Amino acid sequence: MYFFRTVTVSPQLPERISRLKELSYNFWFSWQPKALELFERINRDKWQELNHNPVKLLLEVSPDDLARMAGDQEYLNLYDQVMAELDQYMNNQTWFAEQYPDLAGKTIAYFSAEFGLHESLPIYSGGLGVLAGDHCKAASDIGLPLVGVGILYKQGYFTQYINREGWQEAHYPFQKYNEMPVRPALTEDGREVIIPVDLPGRVVYLKVWQVQIGRIKVYLLDADITLNSDHDRGLTAQLYGGDRETRISQEILLGIGGVKALRYMGINPAAWHINEGHAAFLCIERLRELVQAGVPLATAKEAVRASTIFTTHTPVPAGHDTFDPDRVHRYFNHYYGLLGVDRDSFMNLGWDPKSHSFNMTILAMNLSAYCNGVSQLHGNVTRKMFHYLFDPIPVEEVPVFSVTNGIHILTWMSRELRELLNSYLGTAWHGNISNPEPWHAIGNIPDRELWGLHKSLKKKTINFVRSILQKQKTRNQEAAENIAEVAEYLNPEALTIGFARRFATYKRATLLFRDKERLARIFSDPERPVQIIFAGKAHPADRAGQELIKYIYDISQEEPFKGKIIFIENYDMNVARHLVQGVDVWLNTPRWPMEASGTSGMKAAVNGVINCSVLDGWWPEAYNGENGWAVGRETGYRTEDDQDRDDAFHLYSVLEDQIIPAYYNQTDGYPKEWVDRMKNSIKTITPQFSTERMVKEYTDRFYSQAVRRGEEFTANNFQVASQVQDYKRFIKDNWHHVTVKSVEVESDREFKAGEDMQLTATVYLGPIPPHDVAVEVVHGCEGDHTLVGIKTSPLTVEGQSEEGVYRYKGGFTLEQGTCGFTVRIRPNNPKFATKFELPLASWAANF
Ligand SMILES: *Cc1c(COP(=O)(O)O)cnc(C)c1O
């Protein structure tokens, strides 16, 4: 090896169009069709070849092309219009400024291991990353002062090739950052930002890059610099690559390096959002900062907690990072002294008593005021999953909330549909997508116009799929006639299903093939043809996922499926956009209840592509009987095989009895019922499942609260944080005293709905004063040895009989049916973010 320096030499941009450069570095371009058109027009072939990377395009186009553009009046008009829109966007009055003037300038930090912003920046693997990207775009739209923190992976996730045998090959091309829409972050005096992070036995240095997304920035950390050893330069090479050592190192670089990077740049967030457990080490670094500044650790924990939000994204165990305690010890023993703890107390920060390991999800939960799942159902699943950590509390009261995911509508809706909507809804909806009101005007769009548009988009998608297949077959050096044959693949008139997602096994990509004969009958009906397009990557270490791809590929080569079942390689945001904009039906068959949310179905729905999905993730919240189809039962099964059997059977029936007839029942050349469903889908799903709704919800429920709590807890030398920790310690130390001694209740009469039931409870609190606890009736319906649909009614203290013994009285209103009730005591502190911030409860024994 030898050393060389590189310089980037770009062609001169003519002065008249010089702001193209600025535009190429602001991902605002990625959801503005006219901005994209500005780049595309310069050189269409290159634009495709470079996978829509505007920075690289401007580096590689010829000066002649640029000069031609600078002299083309029509182009210049478009250019002026786009630049005016960009300036207007950047300076608009925003929702956040109007709603939260008191929070102006308070930064929200958003840490995520992946960000999916655009195909030109491949640092995402799937839904989690795309969600993070869409979160940032919506934050910019509504004016939220958010900064993202992530990692710039030299080789990204991976590029997927499908070889001649139908196996996935993972390729890891090195990205050249100077050819991508990222720039080095600079200090105020113009120096690059380099951050040292301690790893065992050495220091690793991170260079900080920045990405502009409309009004906001994401900072990306990069270890691939000459200050580091070759080994350490590879630490940020691949997303989800390497072994456990790589993983813990990456998470330290992200969490700890990320906090240090923000501080170095003078950014001091008022609230911190941990997007999935990978980033949870940020809490440890914030604890260290406070302890080093003289705050006792227990108080520091309360201060960190007060301003932190955590979102968990999957019930799949592989999605929850755990580390062996010896490994954690090796990486963190130098923190013990800094925090003033021993090994055990350090481990306790993230200890999982079940797996006896250090769990990043638990670390994040322990140090966050608010924790949420990403759909209603996923909230339930998460509460069940972690109930063992909240033992004395009913599962439904485990403090995990739900904020259902969304998508950035303007990123995912086709330009053509957007323009059609503009002409019937006006353009005001762009700035207020989460308002359901304007969407009712969709009824005004003539059916035929919408159908015509959909058919043209479908042709476009089919051409796109064919071109990818031809490229793939050419690269694989297949026979010329095989390549030529691709032009005949896929019939633009046929019912076309799309299925694209990561090939994780719980997503059950091959459920459709469970009864191949029945499928063959469906697919070979000459009157009512059906076809399906698949795409998706399997993690390179996931052999089972790769076998699913191979299995689908093999079937796609068999009759009667040839040309009707297609697998296209390298599912990325570009492939996703083409598919969700131009198939007829979006199929989703996860194993209930493993899909935390799912977002690709939302992308399809807002394009009038109709969902056919298991009632998992987001779909139970969206499905109304008229905006798509539902498959399977909302229940667990004794065995996975039984579940597959039932779901597949139901899927075939829905296809045969509902979907295919609805599509082919065309009078006057179009399917009326189908178009009704398309409209219903766009109308009901777009506002509710937008990231605009989602980020506003995060802001109202969590960010604004966390900012205020953070300030309250740290003010006056951490007075409130210190009080809360004193309170918690006192309660924990004395909770063993707390008992419900007796409950008296009138029982010997018949009760009518609406009447009050009165109770008296005698409790022993030991040294704890009554105002530090809540004594309450807990009532609900009788479930399996539990109460469900729990409600609580407070009891009030009536008097004290002996030392520590109090009488409480109160009642609750009876509802019809068999009702269960009991009395419990729980800690109560007005500074708690959630009722069970301290998960203790003492329940009445029998009465
Ligand atoms: C939207 C998207 C996903 C997530 O889709 P799911 O429905 O959650 O599986 C994954 N990958 C890409 C490229 C996407 O655009």
PDBQT file of the ligand as one rigid body, heavy atoms in Angstrom, charges set to zero:
ROOT
HETATM    1  C1  LIG A 901     -40.570   1.304   3.314  1.00  0.00    +0.000 C 
HETATM    2  C2  LIG A 901     -39.409   0.435   3.116  1.00  0.00    +0.000 A 
HETATM    3  C3  LIG A 901     -39.222  -0.671   3.957  1.00  0.00    +0.000 A 
HETATM    4  C4  LIG A 901     -40.166  -1.012   5.082  1.00  0.00    +0.000 C 
HETATM    5  O1  LIG A 901     -41.262  -1.743   4.623  1.00  0.00    +0.000 OA
HETATM    6  P1  LIG A 901     -42.080  -2.712   5.584  1.00  0.00    +0.000 P 
HETATM    7  O2  LIG A 901     -43.466  -2.668   5.103  1.00  0.00    +0.000 OA
HETATM    8  O3  LIG A 901     -41.969  -2.147   6.952  1.00  0.00    +0.000 OA
HETATM    9  O4  LIG A 901     -41.466  -4.038   5.456  1.00  0.00    +0.000 OA
HETATM   10  C5  LIG A 901     -38.118  -1.469   3.748  1.00  0.00    +0.000 A 
HETATM   11  N1  LIG A 901     -37.241  -1.204   2.761  1.00  0.00    +0.000 NA
HETATM   12  C6  LIG A 901     -37.396  -0.167   1.933  1.00  0.00    +0.000 A 
HETATM   13  C7  LIG A 901     -36.396   0.080   0.864  1.00  0.00    +0.000 C 
HETATM   14  C8  LIG A 901     -38.494   0.696   2.088  1.00  0.00    +0.000 A 
HETATM   15  O5  LIG A 901     -38.631   1.741   1.270  1.00  0.00    +0.000 OA
ENDROOT
TORSDOF 0
